[in-house]
Amino acid sequence: MKTNKIFKAISAVTLLLATIAIFNSCTLEENPSEARLDPGTLNSEEALKSATAGMYRQFTLSMQWAHFWMRSYGGDDITTHSGKNKQGFRDADQMKMTSLTSGVGLGYTGPYNTIKEANNIIAVKENIIGGNKDNIDAMVGEAYFLRAFSYFHLARTFGNVPLITSTDIAGNIDLQRAELIDLYQQIESDFLMAESLLPVKYPNTPAAIRPNSGSARAFLAKLYMHWAGWPIKDNSKYALAASSAKSVIDNASLHGFALVPDMGTLWSITDENRFNKEMVFGLAHNQVLGNVYSNRHAGRVGYPGDVQGWAEVFAEIAFFNDFPDGPRKDKTYRTEVVFKNETIHWEDFKDERHPMFLKVTGYQDEIATNNSVTSMNTYCMRYADLLLYYAEAVGRSGASTADAWEALNMVRRRANDLPVNTPNATVDITSGDLAELAYTERKWELAGEFKRWDDLTRLERVAQALANRFTEELVGPIIGDATPENYFAEIPESELTKAPQLRN
């Protein structure tokens, strides 16, 4: 029964099955790009549903594997195996990525595939005849949102990349790299447009697995945090980040956002836990629908070979050792695994000694150690993430408000298994450097979620963090340059070969 509930929820929310059933003449296995580009064809709400399903399919595929966040292995929280087929992740971990780094293309071509689908929808938005205006606006809003999200990922990973907002394929062939400021301005414009079109809360949706207007405003706050930091360093954006985050927080109940009482439930795949209020936006993968809709960066990839794991995503030992003891640490990491009726501690692993991320493996009674296709959520942003952005933004804009301290303390209370809305003098902080306290809280709250790298780069603290690397990390020492000149990954060689003008 539980599986059926998950299946029905995903089908209703993402349209992926419903669309295929209704539009069997234009399945997602086919290439309907010509039809979508033809204003005479994509002119109804039903056709728009089909196009939206195609866009979500590409978005899901782009974020299915850990390669999407490969550059984030440069952070101090995540590492990988010293051998096997993990060379690309090792390159990122050791700060020595090149255009030839294995697997880097998945984090580049995937977002552009989503952008292409979004552009098709945006290009014909004025041609939709009849239908329900709210439904149409929402789907067009989703196109703006996913385009902005995809360009944000590209800009933070690769820096200056081509900016394509039209469906003119011929005209896009010789595009040059766009300046980062132009990319950020386009991302801002798209998120603002998404906010104006999306509903306050998506109807008949159990969680923000389709973005709402609050999701768009929350990602604007994130954009402004990065805009204020490296490399543009426009400090005026901190105030915009704070006001944007505050707007979402003040209307959290309307958007359906809140902290779940128990952080550990976020990594459960039961339907009552997956569709939770903490998701500001994310993907609710579903292995029941097939491998193409499953999460491949969770489960088996977080275990060592000792227990049939693929040893792809591990916790860095120094970060683990520094992590404050308490309930949050226990709900972030796993130190033991049961295999063939034997309990094995991470320090006894033979296939490389590393703690495991509970956020990656999930619970063993729900996801087996050899399960490489899972229904684990991908949290693009959690409400805790937004609360801490707000507190940090207020601090970095030179202010200090009771609401900002409360946002920080809500996360701290939950980290200690305390009621989030009840002040508690044993954990609450009401004085000090608000910005730095919130920044440090992000370090612990978001460990292992591919967020740490972005926080390190926007404040130019990579070298400082990597200096604390555990000397016995088997991947080896940092080899590459840890200065800002080496923060961005290079565009994949396969793309540079097709478009030589992008080499510079």
N, C-alpha and C positions, 0 to 999 in steps of 0.2 A: 504493500500500500504506500509506503514511504517513497519508493522509487516512482510510482505513478504520480504522486503529488509533485515531485520534482519535475517530472517530464511535462506535466500539464502547465506548471508555472513557467517553465522556460519556453514552451511552445507559445503560450499566450503572450509572453513579454517580448521575446526577440523576433517573433514572426518567422523564424527560420523554417520550422516545419509547416506552419500554416500557409506560408507563401508558396512553398513548393507544391502543396496539395492543391491550392486554388489556381496557381498559375503554372500548370504543368506544361504549357507551351513555351515557358521561359524559365526553365529550372536554373538553379544556381550552379549546376554542373556545366551549363552551357556558357557561351560568351555572348551576353546580350548587349554588349557595349554599343553596337550600332543602333539598336532600337532605343537605347537610353539617350543617345546623342540626337536622335531624330525628334524634334519638337512635336511632330505629328503623331508620334507613338506614345511618348511619355506625357500624356495630357489628362490623366485621370487619377483619382485617389487610389484606385486599385493598382494601377501601374506604378504609382509612387511607392506603394507598399512593397512591391517586388524589388524596386530599385533600392529601397532602404534595407531590405533583407540582404541584398547583394553587398551593400556597403558594410553591414555588420559582419557578414561572413568574412570579408577581407580584414576587418578590424580584429576579429577573433583569431584568425590565422596569424596575423602579424605579432600578436602577443602570446602565442601558444607556447613558445620555447624561451628558455632563459637567454638565448642569444639576443633577444630584443633589448635586454638591459646589459649586454656584455661590458660596455664601458664602465658600468657600476662596480665591476669586480676590482676596479682601482681603488675603491674605498677600503677602509680599515676594518669593516665588519664581516666581509665575505671573502672567501677564497675557494680554491678548487683542488683537484688531485694533481700531484706532481707528474703524473704520466698519463697513460691511456689516451683517449681521443679528445683531450681537453686543452689542446695547445692554444686555441683562441682565447679561452678564459684565462689561461696562464699568462698570455701576452698582456691582457688587460690588467691582471693582478700585479704584474711586474712592471707596469708602465712602459711597455715596449711594443705597443700596437703599431701596425703599419697598414697600408692599403691592402696588403696580402694576408692579413690576419684571418685565420680560418673562422668562418661563420659570421663575420662582421656584416656581411651583406643582408642577413635576415633582419637586422635592425634598421636597414636603410630602405630596401625595396618594399618591405611590408607596409610601412607608413605611406609610401607613395601610392601603393595599390589602394589603400583606403582613401587617400586624397583624390585619386582619379574618380572613384565612385561618388565621393562627395561633390566633386566638381560637376559631374553629370547631373546630379539632382539640383544643385544650386543654379545651373545654367538654364533649366527649364521650369523653374519655380513659378514664373508668371504665366506659363502655358496650361496649368492645371485647370480643367473645366469642371464645375460642379463639385460635389463631394462635401464633406464636413470641413469647414474652414479651420477649426481648432485642430483636427487630426492632421490636416495638410501642413499647417504652420508648425506643428510639433515635429513632423518628419523632416521638414526643411531645416528646422532648428537643430535637429540631430546631425544633419549634414554639416552645418556650420561648426557645431561643437566638435565632431570627430575630425574635421579638417584642422581646426585650431589645435586640438590635442596632438594630432600627428605631426604638425609642423613644430609644435613645442618640443616634442621628443627629438625630432631631427635637429633642431637648433641647439638644444642642450647637449646632444651627443656629437654632432659633426660640425657645429658652428655655421659658417656661411654655406648654405645649400641653395639649389635652384628653387625659386618661388613660382609655383604653377597654380594659377587660379582659374584657368580657362580650359575648355575642351578642344582647343585648336592644337591638335597634335603636331601638325607641320610647323606651326609657329613656335612650338615649345622645344624643338629639337636643338636649337643653338643657344638656349638660355645659359646665362652666366650664373655664377654664385651670387645670391642676394646678400646685401649687408645685413648684419644681425639686427640693426635697428629697424630695417624694413620688415624683416621677418617678425619681430616682436610687435610692430604696429599692425601687421596683418593678423597675427594671432589675437591681439587685443580686439580688433574690429570684428573678427569672427566670433569670439566669445561674447561680445556685446550683442551681436546679432542673434546668437543662440539664446542668450538670456531673454531677449525681447520676444522670441517666438515660442520657446519651450513653456510648458505648463508649470505652475508652482510646484506641483507634484504629479508625476505621471499617473493617470488613472489606471486602476486594475493592475498595478505593478507592486509586487511585494517588497521591493527594495530599489535602490537607484541603479539598477542594471540597465536602465535607460535614463539619460541625464534629464534633470529638470532645471528650472531657471536658477535654483540655488546651486546646483552643480556647476553651472557656467560661471556664476559669480565667485564661487570658491576657487575655481581654476584661474580666474582673473587675479585673485589674491596671490596665488602661487606665482603667476607670471610676473606680477609687480615685485615680489620678493627677489626674483632672479634679475629683473630689470634694474633693481636698486643695487644688486651685487655685481660681481665680475661677469662679463668684462665691460659692460656699459657703465655701471656705477653711477646711476642717476638716483641719488639719495632721496629725491622728492617722491619716488615711487613707494617708499616705505609707508608714507601716510595713506596712499591709495590702497596699499595692501591691507593696512589696518582697517580702513573704512569698508573695504570690500568684504573682508572676513567678518567684521562686526555685523554687516547687513545680513549675512547668512546665519550667523549665530543668533541674532535677534529674532529671526524667523525660522529657526530650526524645526520647530514643531510643525509648521506649515509645509516645509519641504520633506518632512519625515526623517530628519537627522537627529541622532543622539548617540551618546556613548552607551555601548552595551554594558551591563553591570559586571560581567565576567569576561575579561579579555581573552581567556582561553577558549571561549566558545567561537571566536572569530575563525579559528582554524579547523572547525568541525564541518563535515560535509552533510550533516543531517539537515533536512529542509527547514526545521525550526531555527537553526543557527545560521544557515547560509544566507537566508533572506532577512538580513538584519538592518537596523537603522543606522549603524555606524558607517555603512558604505555611502560615501558622498558621490562616488561613481566607481564602477568596476564591472568586471565580467563574472557572471555566475556560470562557470563552465559546467558541462553535463556530459559525462562519458556515456550515459544511456543513449544519447543521440548519435554516438559514434566518435571515433578518434578525432575527427576534424573539429569537434566542438569541445574536446576535453582539454584539461590543463596538463601540459607536458613539462612544466617547470616546477612541479611539485611531486610528492610521493617518492618514487624510486631514486630520483636524481639527488635526493638529500641523504641517502644512506651509503655506507661504505660497501666495498665488495664482499666483506665478511658475511653480510646478510643479503646478498644478491642485489645490492644497490649499484647505482651508476656513478657515484662519487663525483657529482658535478657541482653541487652547491654545499659548501661547508662553512662553518663559523670559524673566524680567525681566533686563535687561542688567546692572544693578548687582549683583544676586545672582550672576549668571554670572561677572562680573569678579572678585568676591570669593571665588568657589569655589576652594579649594586645587587647584593643578595636580597631576595624577597620574592613575593608572589609573581611579579612581572618577569623576573628572570626565569622562574620555573615555567612560565607560560610563553616564553620566547624560545627556549632551548630544550633539547632532550639530551640527557647525558647517558642514557642506557637504552638498549633495545633487546627485545626478547626474540631469540631465534633458536628453533629446534629445542624448545623448552629450557634454553639456557639464557640467562640475563647477562649481557655483555656491556661493560662500561666503556665509554669512549676511549679512555686511556689504555684499554686492553685491545683495541682494534689492531688487527695485523695489516689491514689495507689502509694505512695512514690514520694517525690519531688526530681526530678533530671532534669537537662537540657538534651535534646536529641541531639544525633549526626546526623546532616544532612548527614554525610558520611554513616550512617547506615539506617536511615529512607528513604532517598531519598526525592524527591519532592512529596508532597501529591497529586498533580494533575496528577502524573504519577504512584505512588504506593499508594494504599489505606492503611489506618491504620490497616486493618485486612488482608492484603495480606502477606502471609508467604512464597510465592514462587515468586522470583523476577528475573529480568534480570540485576540487578546491577553488575557492574564489580567488580572483586577481583583484586586489584593492588598488585601484589607481589613486584614490585618495580616501582616507578614513576621516571621520569627524575629529578624532584625536589629532590628526595631522593639521587640520584647519585650526583647531583651538590653539595649538602651539605656534602656528604661523601668526595668528592674531597677537598672541602675547609677545612674540619676538618683534613683530612689526611695530607694535606700540612702543616698545623699548627703543628700537633703532630709530624711530621718528622723534625721539627725545621726550616722549611722554611717559606717564605712569598712572594707570587708571585702575580702579577697583575691579572693573570688568576683566581687564587683561590679567591681573593677578588671579582672579577666579578661574579664568580659562586654563591657566597653567596648573592651578591647584586641583581642578577637576581631573586632569590627567594623572596627577600625582596621587590623588586619593584612590583612583581606580587601580593604579599600579600596586597599591598596598591592600587591595581587596576591601576598601572602605566605600561607603555610599558616596557617589560622585557629587551629589548636591548638598552634602552636609559638611560644613566646615569642621576641620579636625586639626587641632593645634599640634598634634604629633607629626604631621607631614606638611601642613600648609606653610607657604612662604609668603611674606608680605613686605619684604624689603630686600635690597640688594640690586644687582645689575639684572634687571628684568630680561633684557635681550639675551644676555649670555646664559642666564638660567633656563630660559625657554629653549635656546639653541642646544644646550646640553641635554635637556629633557627629550628633545627630538632624537638625539643620539641613541638613547636607550629605548624609547617608545617604538621607534621605527626600524630598529636593527633587523637586518636580514630581509628587508622589503624593497631593496634597490633604491632607497631614498638617500642613504648616507652620502653617496658620491656627489649628488647634486648640492647637498648642504655644504660639503667640504669645498667644492669648486666655487660656489657663489661668494664665499668668504675667503677664498685663496688659502685654504688651510690643509691642502693635501700633504705637502711635505712634512708639516708638523705632525699630522696624524700618522703617516707612514713611518715616521722615525721611531714609533713605539712598537714596531713589528716584532713578534716573538722570534727569537733567533733560531728556533728549531722548526719553523714552518718549512715543510718539505718542498713546497713550491720554490723556495729559495728567496734570496734577498731582492729588494727593489733594484732593478737594473737600469730602467729608463729614467728620463728626466721627470721629476715630480713638481716642476714649476708650471705656472700657467701656460707657458708656451706648448706644453704637452697635454693639456687638459682635453682638448677635442680629439676625437678619433678621426682618422683619415677616411675619406669617401672610399668605398670598396674599389679595388682595382678593376673589377669587371665593369663598373660604371664609368670609371675614368677612361677605360679603353674605348667605350662607346661614345663618350663625350670628352675628348681630350682637353677642351677649353676649361674643364672643371679642375684641372691639375693645379692651378694656381689660385 
